[in-house]
Amino acid sequence: MRFIPTKVHGVLDYIVGIALIAAPWLFGFASVGGAAVVIPIVLGVGLIVYSLFTKYEWGPFGFIPMPVHLVFDIVASLFLALSPWLFGFADEALNVWLPHVVVGAAVIVVVLFSQPQPVTTRGRAATA
């Protein structure tokens, strides 16, 4: 079931982190301000930071075990997906709230299919 290697997951972490930071401008809702703008930026920066400290191929300062990283991903993604209702901007235009929901849901799907440990050079999962 878990077919996304940590090496691919790591690349996606940095791409999604940058996309979240840029989302208010990419989707044209930067002028809305407030939580709609702050949440993706903060979560994007957070994703990049905890990815840098994850024990996987793309974590240069790796000390956070990959299973913990995946829990962070789930919690942050649920928060992102629910944020339009938690912070009252679900009644804004579609381009304001839909990216939060879609990216949050997409990351949860990626986590569900991601391997919980990096593979060592010998082809075995590394131990935590």
Secondary structure by P-SEA (a helix, b strand, c coil): cccccaaaaaaaaaaaaaaaaacccccccccccccccaaaaaaaaaaaaaaaaccccccccccccaaaaaaaaaaaaaaaaacccccccccccccccaaaaaaaaaaaaaaaaccccccccccccccc
